């Protein structure tokens, strides 16, 4: 009984590690993409604000 529980715990730990690994990869890609998007958005907002200010 104890051995079975230990195995289940290790399987859960492995699963969590795998999920976190996948998530961090996905978030890494999203961060690159959102940084690119953010730069474009910033440039756009900057131009709009310049027009308003002038």
Backbone atoms as SQL, in Angstrom:
CREATE TABLE atoms (id INTEGER PRIMARY KEY, chain TEXT, resi INTEGER, resn TEXT, atom TEXT, x REAL, y REAL, z REAL);
INSERT INTO atoms VALUES
  (1, 'A', 1, 'UNK', 'N', 0.850, -1.209, 0.000),
  (2, 'A', 1, 'UNK', 'CA', 0.000, 0.000, 0.000),
  (3, 'A', 1, 'UNK', 'C', 0.882, 1.255, 0.000),
  (4, 'A', 2, 'UNK', 'N', 1.882, 1.268, 0.879),
  (5, 'A', 2, 'UNK', 'CA', 2.780, 2.421, 0.969),
  (6, 'A', 2, 'UNK', 'C', 3.523, 2.645, -0.346),
  (7, 'A', 3, 'UNK', 'N', 4.024, 1.560, -0.950),
  (8, 'A', 3, 'UNK', 'CA', 4.769, 1.667, -2.203),
  (9, 'A', 3, 'UNK', 'C', 3.910, 2.259, -3.303),
  (10, 'A', 4, 'UNK', 'N', 2.667, 1.822, -3.361),
  (11, 'A', 4, 'UNK', 'CA', 1.749, 2.305, -4.398),
  (12, 'A', 4, 'UNK', 'C', 1.543, 3.821, -4.250),
  (13, 'A', 5, 'UNK', 'N', 1.368, 4.274, -3.008),
  (14, 'A', 5, 'UNK', 'CA', 1.178, 5.706, -2.765),
  (15, 'A', 5, 'UNK', 'C', 2.423, 6.490, -3.176),
  (16, 'A', 6, 'UNK', 'N', 3.596, 5.955, -2.857),
  (17, 'A', 6, 'UNK', 'CA', 4.838, 6.635, -3.233),
  (18, 'A', 6, 'UNK', 'C', 4.939, 6.765, -4.747),
  (19, 'A', 7, 'UNK', 'N', 4.584, 5.690, -5.452),
  (20, 'A', 7, 'UNK', 'CA', 4.627, 5.724, -6.915),
  (21, 'A', 7, 'UNK', 'C', 3.688, 6.794, -7.451),
  (22, 'A', 8, 'UNK', 'N', 2.486, 6.854, -6.869),
  (23, 'A', 8, 'UNK', 'CA', 1.504, 7.854, -7.316),
  (24, 'A', 8, 'UNK', 'C', 2.019, 9.266, -7.073),
  (25, 'A', 9, 'UNK', 'N', 2.651, 9.466, -5.924),
  (26, 'A', 9, 'UNK', 'CA', 3.207, 10.791, -5.603),
  (27, 'A', 9, 'UNK', 'C', 4.268, 11.168, -6.627),
  (28, 'A', 10, 'UNK', 'N', 5.175, 10.201, -6.935),
  (29, 'A', 10, 'UNK', 'CA', 6.231, 10.490, -7.916),
  (30, 'A', 10, 'UNK', 'C', 5.651, 10.773, -9.288),
  (31, 'A', 11, 'UNK', 'N', 4.594, 10.032, -9.669),
  (32, 'A', 11, 'UNK', 'CA', 3.949, 10.266, -10.967),
  (33, 'A', 11, 'UNK', 'C', 3.333, 11.661, -10.993),
  (34, 'A', 12, 'UNK', 'N', 2.705, 12.060, -9.903),
  (35, 'A', 12, 'UNK', 'CA', 2.123, 13.397, -9.817),
  (36, 'A', 12, 'UNK', 'C', 3.193, 14.474, -9.914),
  (37, 'A', 13, 'UNK', 'N', 4.319, 14.249, -9.221),
  (38, 'A', 13, 'UNK', 'CA', 5.426, 15.204, -9.268),
  (39, 'A', 13, 'UNK', 'C', 5.949, 15.335, -10.698),
  (40, 'A', 14, 'UNK', 'N', 6.147, 14.178, -11.374),
  (41, 'A', 14, 'UNK', 'CA', 6.618, 14.194, -12.759),
  (42, 'A', 14, 'UNK', 'C', 5.634, 14.945, -13.652),
  (43, 'A', 15, 'UNK', 'N', 4.344, 14.678, -13.447),
  (44, 'A', 15, 'UNK', 'CA', 3.310, 15.329, -14.245),
  (45, 'A', 15, 'UNK', 'C', 3.359, 16.840, -14.048),
  (46, 'A', 16, 'UNK', 'N', 3.451, 17.273, -12.799),
  (47, 'A', 16, 'UNK', 'CA', 3.507, 18.707, -12.493),
  (48, 'A', 16, 'UNK', 'C', 4.734, 19.341, -13.145),
  (49, 'A', 17, 'UNK', 'N', 5.894, 18.657, -13.038),
  (50, 'A', 17, 'UNK', 'CA', 7.127, 19.182, -13.633),
  (51, 'A', 17, 'UNK', 'C', 6.977, 19.316, -15.145),
  (52, 'A', 18, 'UNK', 'N', 6.375, 18.296, -15.776),
  (53, 'A', 18, 'UNK', 'CA', 6.174, 18.350, -17.226),
  (54, 'A', 18, 'UNK', 'C', 5.250, 19.489, -17.611),
  (55, 'A', 19, 'UNK', 'N', 4.146, 19.631, -16.881),
  (56, 'A', 19, 'UNK', 'CA', 3.183, 20.694, -17.163),
  (57, 'A', 19, 'UNK', 'C', 3.834, 22.058, -16.988),
  (58, 'A', 20, 'UNK', 'N', 4.591, 22.229, -15.898),
  (59, 'A', 20, 'UNK', 'CA', 5.277, 23.503, -15.662),
  (60, 'A', 20, 'UNK', 'C', 6.289, 23.791, -16.770),
  (61, 'A', 21, 'UNK', 'N', 6.995, 22.749, -17.219),
  (62, 'A', 21, 'UNK', 'CA', 7.956, 22.912, -18.305),
  (63, 'A', 21, 'UNK', 'C', 7.267, 23.391, -19.569),
  (64, 'A', 22, 'UNK', 'N', 6.149, 22.742, -19.908),
  (65, 'A', 22, 'UNK', 'CA', 5.388, 23.140, -21.106),
  (66, 'A', 22, 'UNK', 'C', 4.869, 24.567, -20.960),
  (67, 'A', 23, 'UNK', 'N', 4.346, 24.882, -19.778),
  (68, 'A', 23, 'UNK', 'CA', 3.815, 26.221, -19.533),
  (69, 'A', 23, 'UNK', 'C', 4.907, 27.274, -19.668),
  (70, 'A', 24, 'UNK', 'N', 6.079, 27.002, -19.099),
  (71, 'A', 24, 'UNK', 'CA', 7.161, 27.989, -19.164),
  (72, 'A', 24, 'UNK', 'C', 7.602, 28.194, -20.611),
  (73, 'A', 25, 'UNK', 'N', 7.612, 27.121, -21.418),
  (74, 'A', 25, 'UNK', 'CA', 7.942, 27.256, -22.840),
  (75, 'A', 25, 'UNK', 'C', 6.886, 28.111, -23.534),
  (76, 'A', 26, 'UNK', 'N', 5.617, 27.787, -23.274),
  (77, 'A', 26, 'UNK', 'CA', 4.519, 28.534, -23.901),
  (78, 'A', 26, 'UNK', 'C', 4.564, 29.996, -23.486),
  (79, 'A', 27, 'UNK', 'N', 4.798, 30.236, -22.185),
  (80, 'A', 27, 'UNK', 'CA', 4.852, 31.606, -21.689),
  (81, 'A', 27, 'UNK', 'C', 6.050, 32.337, -22.290),
  (82, 'A', 28, 'UNK', 'N', 7.165, 31.614, -22.456),
  (83, 'A', 28, 'UNK', 'CA', 8.341, 32.213, -23.086),
  (84, 'A', 28, 'UNK', 'C', 8.022, 32.700, -24.482),
  (85, 'A', 29, 'UNK', 'N', 7.337, 31.861, -25.262),
  (86, 'A', 29, 'UNK', 'CA', 6.943, 32.268, -26.610),
  (87, 'A', 29, 'UNK', 'C', 5.981, 33.446, -26.543),
  (88, 'A', 30, 'UNK', 'N', 5.026, 33.396, -25.626),
  (89, 'A', 30, 'UNK', 'CA', 4.048, 34.479, -25.484),
  (90, 'A', 30, 'UNK', 'C', 4.741, 35.780, -25.082),
  (91, 'A', 31, 'UNK', 'N', 5.747, 35.670, -24.198),
  (92, 'A', 31, 'UNK', 'CA', 6.468, 36.862, -23.759),
  (93, 'A', 31, 'UNK', 'C', 7.168, 37.527, -24.946),
  (94, 'A', 32, 'UNK', 'N', 7.857, 36.723, -25.763),
  (95, 'A', 32, 'UNK', 'CA', 8.513, 37.272, -26.953),
  (96, 'A', 32, 'UNK', 'C', 7.485, 37.964, -27.829),
  (97, 'A', 33, 'UNK', 'N', 6.353, 37.288, -28.035),
  (98, 'A', 33, 'UNK', 'CA', 5.308, 37.805, -28.913),
  (99, 'A', 33, 'UNK', 'C', 4.686, 39.071, -28.316),
  (100, 'A', 34, 'UNK', 'N', 4.391, 39.033, -27.005),
  (101, 'A', 34, 'UNK', 'CA', 3.738, 40.180, -26.369),
  (102, 'A', 34, 'UNK', 'C', 4.698, 41.368, -26.258),
  (103, 'A', 35, 'UNK', 'N', 6.005, 41.088, -26.114),
  (104, 'A', 35, 'UNK', 'CA', 6.973, 42.187, -26.095),
  (105, 'A', 35, 'UNK', 'C', 6.982, 42.878, -27.450),
  (106, 'A', 36, 'UNK', 'N', 6.954, 42.077, -28.510),
  (107, 'A', 36, 'UNK', 'CA', 6.917, 42.619, -29.870),
  (108, 'A', 36, 'UNK', 'C', 5.641, 43.445, -30.053),
  (109, 'A', 37, 'UNK', 'N', 4.519, 42.884, -29.594),
  (110, 'A', 37, 'UNK', 'CA', 3.237, 43.572, -29.702),
  (111, 'A', 37, 'UNK', 'C', 3.250, 44.850, -28.863),
  (112, 'A', 38, 'UNK', 'N', 3.842, 44.740, -27.656),
  (113, 'A', 38, 'UNK', 'CA', 3.914, 45.895, -26.761),
  (114, 'A', 38, 'UNK', 'C', 4.714, 47.036, -27.369),
  (115, 'A', 39, 'UNK', 'N', 5.816, 46.696, -28.026),
  (116, 'A', 39, 'UNK', 'CA', 6.632, 47.733, -28.673),
  (117, 'A', 39, 'UNK', 'C', 5.825, 48.463, -29.732),
  (118, 'A', 40, 'UNK', 'N', 5.095, 47.709, -30.545),
  (119, 'A', 40, 'UNK', 'CA', 4.286, 48.318, -31.600),
  (120, 'A', 40, 'UNK', 'C', 3.187, 49.180, -31.005),
  (121, 'A', 41, 'UNK', 'N', 2.574, 48.675, -29.923),
  (122, 'A', 41, 'UNK', 'CA', 1.505, 49.406, -29.251),
  (123, 'A', 41, 'UNK', 'C', 2.053, 50.701, -28.656),
  (124, 'A', 42, 'UNK', 'N', 3.228, 50.615, -28.029),
  (125, 'A', 42, 'UNK', 'CA', 3.865, 51.791, -27.441),
  (126, 'A', 42, 'UNK', 'C', 4.148, 52.842, -28.509),
  (127, 'A', 43, 'UNK', 'N', 4.679, 52.395, -29.654),
  (128, 'A', 43, 'UNK', 'CA', 4.986, 53.316, -30.736),
  (129, 'A', 43, 'UNK', 'C', 3.710, 54.000, -31.215),
  (130, 'A', 44, 'UNK', 'N', 2.644, 53.209, -31.345),
  (131, 'A', 44, 'UNK', 'CA', 1.365, 53.748, -31.797),
  (132, 'A', 44, 'UNK', 'C', 0.810, 54.764, -30.798),
  (133, 'A', 45, 'UNK', 'N', 0.807, 54.390, -29.523),
  (134, 'A', 45, 'UNK', 'CA', 0.309, 55.291, -28.472),
  (135, 'A', 45, 'UNK', 'C', 1.148, 56.559, -28.428),
  (136, 'A', 46, 'UNK', 'N', 2.464, 56.414, -28.595),
  (137, 'A', 46, 'UNK', 'CA', 3.361, 57.568, -28.603),
  (138, 'A', 46, 'UNK', 'C', 3.003, 58.540, -29.718),
  (139, 'A', 47, 'UNK', 'N', 2.738, 58.016, -30.911),
  (140, 'A', 47, 'UNK', 'CA', 2.360, 58.871, -32.040),
  (141, 'A', 47, 'UNK', 'C', 1.044, 59.577, -31.776),
  (142, 'A', 48, 'UNK', 'N', 0.082, 58.838, -31.234),
  (143, 'A', 48, 'UNK', 'CA', -1.227, 59.428, -30.933),
  (144, 'A', 48, 'UNK', 'C', -1.076, 60.546, -29.906),
  (145, 'A', 49, 'UNK', 'N', -0.299, 60.298, -28.861),
  (146, 'A', 49, 'UNK', 'CA', -0.097, 61.313, -27.822),
  (147, 'A', 49, 'UNK', 'C', 0.607, 62.536, -28.382),
  (148, 'A', 50, 'UNK', 'N', 1.571, 62.334, -29.298),
  (149, 'A', 50, 'UNK', 'CA', 2.255, 63.459, -29.916),
  (150, 'A', 50, 'UNK', 'C', 1.258, 64.335, -30.679),
  (151, 'A', 51, 'UNK', 'N', 0.365, 63.668, -31.414),
  (152, 'A', 51, 'UNK', 'CA', -0.635, 64.429, -32.177),
  (153, 'A', 51, 'UNK', 'C', -1.543, 65.230, -31.260),
  (154, 'A', 52, 'UNK', 'N', -1.938, 64.624, -30.145),
  (155, 'A', 52, 'UNK', 'CA', -2.824, 65.307, -29.194),
  (156, 'A', 52, 'UNK', 'C', -2.077, 66.491, -28.576),
  (157, 'A', 53, 'UNK', 'N', -0.822, 66.274, -28.222),
  (158, 'A', 53, 'UNK', 'CA', -0.031, 67.302, -27.552),
  (159, 'A', 53, 'UNK', 'C', 0.198, 68.504, -28.458),
  (160, 'A', 54, 'UNK', 'N', 0.384, 68.231, -29.749),
  (161, 'A', 54, 'UNK', 'CA', 0.695, 69.339, -30.671),
  (162, 'A', 54, 'UNK', 'C', -0.560, 70.148, -30.974);
